[in-house]
């Protein structure tokens, strides 16, 4: 975020700001709209598991494309099979 804090969007789509204390002096919606890059991390990481997906940085355009094409949801549904 512009104020240097991290915003985490969990696997259910809830945005959380772990270091946020008290009344916010920012608008989370505006900060997310202004973000240029995002870090995708696996939901579950098993220690010492070979082949576990590594976190990767993506831009706003790639994230939008993934969401529009269903790429994120499709990957989640496939993992459950």
Residue pairs with C-beta under 8 A, 6 or more apart in sequence:
1 7
1 17
1 26
1 28
1 31
1 32
1 35
2 26
2 31
2 34
3 25
3 26
3 31
5 17
5 18
5 19
5 20
6 17
6 18
6 19
7 15
7 16
7 17
7 28
7 31
7 32
8 15
8 16
8 17
8 18
9 15
9 16
10 16
11 43
11 76
15 28
15 32
17 24
17 28
35 60
36 59
36 60
37 57
37 58
37 59
37 60
38 57
38 58
38 59
38 60
38 63
39 55
39 56
39 57
40 55
40 56
40 57
40 58
41 55
42 52
42 53
42 55
45 52
46 52
58 66
65 71
66 72
